[in-house]
Amino acid sequence: MAKKIIEVAPEVRAAYEAAMDRIRTVTGARTQVQLAEVLGVRQSSISDAKRRASIPPEWQLKIMRLHQVNPDWLLTGRGAQFLGDMLPEKINRLGRVVTEVQLELHELKSTLGQAILLAGMTNDELAAHKEKAAQQLQLGLSHVLAMAAKIDGARDVAGMGA
């Protein structure tokens, strides 16, 4: 019985071929037979995947586990090749976020200090500075919200969740 011909868009075929090149690089397999041995499947399964231009998730998982490969890199070529290479990248990103948050806290401290001074003024003094104080408090609130978003983003980067 002849294999059914499957129409595959050129961009899908190109993405598949690029991913298979990365798989061959990581596994060292140069032929379908060698790749089948690495994956523990029949050579015909490799041919079927090629015909469909689709890499089964089980293969991806096996390669990721055997070679500690970043799944994004494996499928798209983006990001660090190996999972272990991602840690320094995350640490650097977290360091930048911490520095930004420290700067924001310094600015917020100054803004809040000014707001406290305004709060201690007489009614006449306060009336003269009311608009300025409202703007400063709004700015302070914006900074707090921005810091909260950065902290949430850092948690996401670190894989810690909320």
N, C-alpha and C positions, 0 to 999 in steps of 0.2 A: 504494500500500500504506500502510495506517494505521500510525502509530507505536505501538509497544507501550506500554501504560500501566505505569508503574513506581510501585509503592507506596513512599513515603518517609516515615519517621517525622517527626513535627512538629519535634522538636528538631534532627534532621539538616537539615531544610529551613530552619529558622531560622538554624542555624550557616552554612549555605551562603549564604543571603541576606546575612547580616552580612559574610561574607568577600567576597562580590561587591561590597558597598557599599565596602569598603576598597579593592578592586581598582579600582573606578570612581574613587574619590578619588585614588588614586596615579596612574592612567593618564590621568585627565581624560576618559575615554570615558563618554558618557552613554547611548548606545544600543548595542544588540547589534551593529549594523553597525560603529560606531566601535571597539568592543572587538575585534571580529574583525579589523579593520585593524591595530590595535596588536599583536595576538597573531600576525598572519599566518595566520589560519585563516578558514574560511568562516563566514558568519553561522549556517548550520545547525549548525555545531559548537557554537556558543554556546547555541543552542536545545537541543541534545541534552544539554549539560552541565547546563542548567537543569532539564530534565526528570528527569535522574538525581540532581540536587542534589549534583554532584560536580565539583570543579575538577581537571582533569588535571594531573599533576605537571609536564608540559612547560610548561604555562602559568605555573605557579608559578615555575619556574626562570627563564623568560624575564622575568617581571615583576621577580623578585629581581635579575637581572643588569642589566636596563635601568634600574631605579630604586633599586638598592641598598637594597631593603626587607628588613627582618628577617622570615624565614619564619614565626616564631611569631606575630608581630604580624599578618602577612597572613592567616593561617588562624584565629587565635583572638582577635586584638585585644589580646593580652597582650605586655608588654615594650615596648622602644623601637621606634618605627616604622621608623627607618632603621638600617642596620648601623653606620654611623659614630657614631650616638648611643649605641651600646652601649659604646664604649671608655671614656668617663668613668665610666660605671656600674661597669665592671669594675675600673678603677683605684681607685675609692672602696671597693669591696668588698675589694680586695687590701690597701689601706691599713689598713682596719679589722682585717683578719687579722694584718697585721704588728704593729700595736699590741698586739693580744691576745697574740701570741706573745712580744713583748718583755716584757709583764707576767708571763707564765707563766715565762719564763726568769729573771726577777728573783726570783720566788718559789722557783723550783727551785734557784737559786744559794744562797739562804738555807737551804733545806732540806738541801742537800748539805753546806753548811758545818757545819751542826749535826751531821749524820751523821758527818762527819770528826772532829769533836771527840769524839763518843761513841766512835769507833773507837780513839782514843788513850787511853782510860781504862783503869784497872786492872780486874781481874776483878770486884772488889767494886763498884767504881763502875759498871762496865758492867752488872752484874746489876741494879742499882737502876734503870738507865735502859733496860734491854733492850726492854721493851715499847714505850716511847716511841720508841726508835730504829726499831723495826720498823714502827711506824705512819708515822713520817716517811719512811722508805724507800718504803713502799707509796704514800704520797701523792706522792712524787717520781716514782715509776714511772707513776702515773696522769697526772701532768702531762706527762711525756714522751710518753705515748701520745696524750694529747689534742692536744699540739702537732703530733705527726706527722700526726694526722687533719686538723688545720687546714691544715697545709702541703699535704697531698694535696688537700684541698678547694680551696685557692688555686691549685694547679696546674691542677685541673679548670676552675676559673673562667677562668684565663688561657689555657686551651686548650693547656697544655704537657704534659699527661699525666704519667705516673709517670717 
